[in-house]
Amino acid sequence: MRPLSTQFIFVFLLLNVALAPAVEFKRQVITMSSDPPWLTGASLMDIDNNGLIDLLAVVRLEHKLQVFRQQKSGFTTAPDQILALPERTAWVGSYDVDAHPGRELLFSTAEGLIYLRQNNGIFEQSPRTLIEAQQVFTTEYPKIMTEPDKSEDVNEFIPVVFPNHAVLYEKDEGDQWRPDRTLDLHMIQPRWQREYLDWMAGSNPSQTVSIRTWFRLSTDQDRMDEQKAENPAIQKLIDDIRADSNRGYQILQRQDVNGDGREDLVLWKSQRDMNPKTTVLVFIRDRDGRLPVRPTQMLRGSGVPIRVNREQGISPMWDLDGDGKSELILVALKTRVTSWSSLVNIALSGGVDWIFTVRSGRDGDYSGGPDFQMDITSRTPSDRSVEWMFQIDGDFNGDGREDILLERSSNQYDVYLSDADTGFFRRAPPLSLKAPVEAWTTIGDLNSDGISDLLVRERRVSRITVFLSQSKKRKGTQK
């Protein structure tokens, strides 16, 4: 037998390094309370402006606000600070409301807006009054106001809500908050809501009925009108597809398909039987900003669309390679289902094998067959549809391209890393993260190292699992 050459061994080692995950992830579990999740609100935000995303949690039955500050080594399992919520608080958020250094915690209550200053990473216990106003809040279930979009100047306004109008307060150059403009509110028909509360005491779970009254701004109607189709032919097509979709599946996206900077329209209809197929209709907007009456392209393929990112939702079109033009992405069953018995066998196997396919648009014309495909395995679908078990979002290896997050089993997520050299994604064994999949997931760069992290909030327990990337940059600075 000939001995292995040094050159072969060197190439082999390089290949293994290339296929190995470049980043490790630190797993941390945070239990916020023993209450069910719907009684514990949680939100991510950078409350101290240090580039590390922190966690705020409202424990509603205890009227407490928990503050979990992220350090360079990650989160702690216990809150760094616990604060009492003021009576009849509707929402709490992190805002810069006065000239004192650091962001404050702002509480919007029935008596007005009050805040807690921050000193050396600790919030004061005694509240200060920002705006006195008799607001129409009677809720006992306060929410956490998410951080405003930094690209818009919305952080300079704070709403004060009255029975039939809202006043927006703006901060002037002297750090004083003054009323800027008034918005009329229009009451929408009250909606009955029934909830199943299995946490209540007694031998039988209880039912409760509540009435919620919704308000909307006058300008909201303009936004609703914008969502309607631009010509009767497209609107009829949308109505026909929706009427044929018996479960209300998403069938429409407005996105730039051909990379010309204009928002196009994508419609699709999936045949949902033992061998699902999808028809995609693409309407490309012309230079005058108008959509055509007839589809620019009609594409057909085996399989169904999947979820892209949280903002896009489900869509068959997505720009995977960053060239500004969308690819057609579908997942199809690898094993052809010919009978109910074969479907049962798949369910009992503990997993489903799929073929993930990508078709690229060449000068606006999509290829007849896949330009890229790979085998991929998910958990067996249960109460959630197939589309939501996949998610193309987040950059977990730092190459600037989106990766695939997949629900592999009841307690495992798989990450298929993108790869420009070997195709759209690596076919090598993916990165696996242990956490319950019956959960809400958040993907984002929580520790400012340029690599996506994963936060998993369980649906039945007030518990969060965080996976923080441990890049070389962070390892060198951790304490």
N, C-alpha and C positions, 0 to 999 in steps of 0.2 A: 504494500500500500504506500502510495506516495505521500510524504508529509505535506501538511498545509503550508503554503508559502506565506512569508511575512506580509507580502502585499495583499493577499486574500484576507488574512486576519484583520489587517488595517481597514480594508474596505468594509468588511463585515461589522467591525466595531463602529465605524462611521454611520453605517446604515441603521444600526440599532439606536444610536444616539439621535439620529434624525427622526426616527419613528416614535421615540419615547416622548411622553408629555414634557414640555419644557418648563412647566410651572406646577408647583405643588400647592395644595389647598388645605388650610387649617380649618377643621370642623369644630364649631362651638354650638352648644345647645343652651338656649335661654328660656326658662319657664317664667312667664309673667304672673300667672295666678292659677288658682285651681278652678276658676270660673270657665264656662264655655267661651269659645272665641268671640261670639257675637256680643259678649259682655266685656270684652277686652279689645280696645282699639289700639292699633300700633301704626307708626309711621316713621320713615327714615328722613333725616335732615341733618345738615351740618350746623349745629347750634353754637359752635364756638369759632367758626371760620378758620379751622386748622387744616382743612382739606380731607379730614376723616369724617365719614358719614356716621352720625349717631342715631340712636333709637329712642323714641318716645312712646310710652305705652300708657293708656288710660284704663284703669281698673274701675269700672263704673259702679259696681255694687259697693265698693269701699270708698268711692269718691277720692281716689288717689291718682296721681300722675307719677309714673316711674321714668327716671332718666338713666339711660345706659349710654355712657360716653365711650367712644372707641379710642383706645390707645394704640400705640405703634405695634403692640403685641396682640391687638384684637379687642374683643369685648370681654367684660367680666360676666359671670353667670348671675350675679346679684346686681340690682340697680345701684348706681353710684349715688343717687339721691331720690328720695320719695317726698312728694309734695302733696298737700291737701288741695283738692279742687274747690274753688269758691262755689257757693250755692247757686244753682240754676245757671251753670256754665253751659253754653251752647257749643263753643269750640275753643280750642287752644292752639297757638302756633308760635313759631320762632320768628321775631321781627326785630328790626332796629328802630325802636320807637323814641329814643331820647339820645342826648349827646354823650351819655355815659359809655365808656368803651365796652364793646361786646354786644351781642344780640340779647334781647330780652325775651322772656316768655310772656306772651300776650293772651289774656283770657277775655272772651266776649261773653258777658253775663246779662241777666235781665235788668241789672242796674247800670250797665254801661261797660266800658273796657278798662281793665286794670292790668298791671304787668309786674313782673319780678325782674329786678336787675341781676346781672351776672357779674360776680367778682372772683377772679382767679379760678374760673371753672366751676364755681358753685353759685346757684341761684339763691337770692335772698328769700327769707321766709315771709317778710312783711310786704304786702302788695302796695303799689302806688297807683293812683287814679290817673288815667289818661283822658277818658271822655266819659262824662256823666250823661246817661240817656236811659229812658224807660223802654227797653226793647221787648219784643213780643215772644221771648223765649220762656217756655215752660218745661223744656225737656229735662229728663234725668239721665240722658244718655249722650254726654258730650262727645264731640268728634275732634280729631286732630286735623287742623288745616295744613294741607301739604304746602311745601315751599313753592312760591311763584316761579314761573319761568324767567330765568335770568335774562333772556333775550327781549323780554317785554318790560315795560315800566309799570308793572302791576304791583310791585312791592311798595310803591309810594302811596297807595290808596288802602284805606281800611273801611269796610262797610259798617254802617249802623242801621239796623232794620226796625222799621215801624210797621203798623198794621197794613198800610196801603202804599208805602213808599220806602225807599232806602236812600240814605245820604252817604256819599263817599267823602271821607276825610283825607286831605292831602297834607304832607309834611312840607313846611316852608323852609327857607334858608336858615331860619333861627331854630330849627328842630321843634317847631310848634305845629300841632295838628289842627287844621281848620277845615270847615265844610267847603267842598269844592263844587259838587253838583248833586242834583236829586234825580233819582230814577223811580218812575212809577212802576208799581207791582200789580199784576193782574192775577187774581186767584183762579186756579184751575179746579175743576170738579174734584171734591174730596174722594180719596180712594180707600176702600176697605182692604185691610190686610190681615190675613190669618197666619199665626205663627204656631209652630209645634214646639212647646217648651218641655223637653224631657228632663230638664234639670230641676223642676219643681218637686217639692216634697210630696210624699204619698205613694200609694201602691200603683196608681195609674198616672201616666204623663198627662199634663194639662194642655188645654187649648186656650188661646187668648185671641181676642179680636181688637184691633186698633184702627183708628181713623187718622189718615195723614192728609194734610192739606198742602198742596204744592202751589208755589207762585212762580211766575216767570216775568222777565222784563219784556217791554214792548218790542225791543230789538230782537228778541229771541224768535219772533215770527219771521223776521227777515232771514235769519239763519236757517230756519226750517224750510223757507221757500227756496233757498239756495241748494238744498239737498235734493230738490225735485229735478227730474230729467229736463234737458234743455229743449227737447222737441217731442211731439206726441208719439212718434214712431218708437223712440227709445223707451218712453214711459210705458207704452203698451207692452213692449217686450219685457220690461221689468215686472209689470203686473202679472203677465202670463207665467213668468218663471216663479214668482213668489206664490202664485196660486197653486202651482204644481209642486211646491216644496211643502210637504205636509208637516214638517217639524220646524219651520221657520229658520232654515239654515241661512247663513250669510251667503249672498249671491252677488255682491256688488262691491267694487273698490274704485276709488278715484285716485290715480297715481300716474306718474310720468313713466310711460312704458318705453318710449324710444329715445329718451335722453335729450329732448329738445327744450327742456325747461317748462313745458306746458303740461297741465294736468289732463290726462286721458281718462277713459272710462273702461273698466273691465267688468264684464258680466260672465257668470258661468252657471252651468246646470249639471249636477252630478246624478247619474243613474245609480241608485243605492240598492243594489241587490247583491247576490252572491259573488258577482264579478263586476264591481263598480267601474263606471266610465265617466269621463267628464268632457263636456263641450265648453270651450272658452270663446267668448266674443270680445274682440278688442276694437274699441272706437278711438282712433287717433285724432286728436284735435288739430285743425289746420292752422295756418299762419294767422288767420283772422280771428282765431280763438273759438271757432265753432266746431261742434262734433258732427260727424256725418250722419245721415239718416240710416244708412246701412252699415253693418260692421266692416271695418277695414280688413280684419282677418278673422277667420273662424278656425279654431284649433281643436282637435280631438285627441284624446289619449286615455289609456287605461289608468285607473286609480282615481284618487280624490286629492283636492288641494289640502294644504296643511297651514297651520298658524305660522306667520312670520314673527314680527315683533309685537309688543303689547299695543303699540299705536296702530299698526296696520291691521292686526287681527288675522283672520284667515284670508288667504289670497293665493291664486295659482301663479301669480307673477311676482318675481322678486329679483333685484339686482344682486347676484351673488359675487361677481368678480369685480365690482366697483367701477365698471366702465360707463355707468349711467343708463345702460339698457337692461331691460328685465328679461330674465330667463323664465321658461315655463317649468314649474316644479310640481310633480305629482308623486304620490306613493301608491303602489298597487300590491295586492297580495301576491306573494311569491308562489304559493301553492294554489292551484285553481280549485275553487270550491264547487263541487258538482252535486252535493247532496247535504241534507241536514246532518247526517252522521259525520261527514267530514268536518262540518262546522263544529260539532260537539268535540271531535278529536282535537281541534285547534284550541278550544276553550280549556280542555283538560291538560293540554301540554304545558301550560304556564307561560306561554309566550306566542307571539305571532311574527312570522317572517314576512318582511316586506321587500319590495324593490323600489329604491329611491331613484327617481329619474330626473334628469335635467335636459331640456332642449333649449339651445341658444338661438337667438334671433340674428341672422346674418343679413345685414343691410335691410332690416325690417321683415325678412322672410325667415320663418322658423323651420328648422329641419324636420323631416318626416319622422325620424326616430330619435332616440335619446343620444345626446352627445356625451353624456356621462350617466352611469348608473352604478349602484352598489347595493349589496344586501344589508339589511338593517333589521334588528329584532326589537319589538316592543312588548310591553305587557299585554295581556288579553283585555280588550275593551270591556268596561263594566257600565257604570252609569254615565261616563263621559264619552262623547263622540270621538272617533278616530282622529279627527283634525286637531283636537286640542291636546293630544298626547305628544305631538311634535311641536317644536318651537325653534325657528331660525332667528336667533338673537344672541347678542353678546360675543365678545372676543376673548376666549379663554386661553389663547396661546400668544396673544400680542402681535399677530401678523397683520392687523388692520382689517380683517375680514370676518364676517359673521360665521358662527359655528352652529351646530344643531344640538339642542337639548331635547332628550327623549326620555319618556317614562318607560324604564326597562322592566321594572317589577313593582310590587306594592311598596317597596322601601328603597328603591334605587333609581337614580337618574344616570343616563349615559350621555357623554358629550362627544360628538363626532367633530374633530377639529378640521378646520379648513386648511387647504394646502394648494397653493398655486402651481407647484411643480408636478405633483402626481395626479392632478385633476382638481375638481372643485372641493373634495373632502378626502381625508385619509381613510383608506379602507382598513387600516390596522386597528387592533383592539382599541376601543375608545377609553377616555377617562371616565371613571365611575365615581359617583357621589352618593353616599348612603343617607337617605332622608325619606320620610313618607311622601308619596306622590299625591295622596288625597289632600292637597294643600294649594295655597296661593303662592306663586313664585314671583320673585323680583330679581331681575338681572341688571347689574350695573357696577360701575367701578366705585366700590365703597371705600377703598383706602388709597385712592389717587396714585396708583402705580401704573396706570395705563392698561390694566388687564381686568376683565370682568369678573365679578364675584356673584355668588348666588345666595339668595335669602329665601327660605322656605317656611311659610307660616301655615301650620296645620289647621284643618277645618273643624276638628272635633275637640282639640285641646289647645289651651292658650300657651302655645309653645312655639318657638322659632328656632330653626337650625340655620346657621350661617356658615358659608364656605368662603373664607378669605384667601385670596391668592398670596403666595409667599414667594415673590420674585427675588432675584439676587439683590436688586436695589433695596428692597425692604429688609431682607435678612441682614444686610450690613448696617442697618440703622435701628433695628429692634432693640428694645430694652427688656 
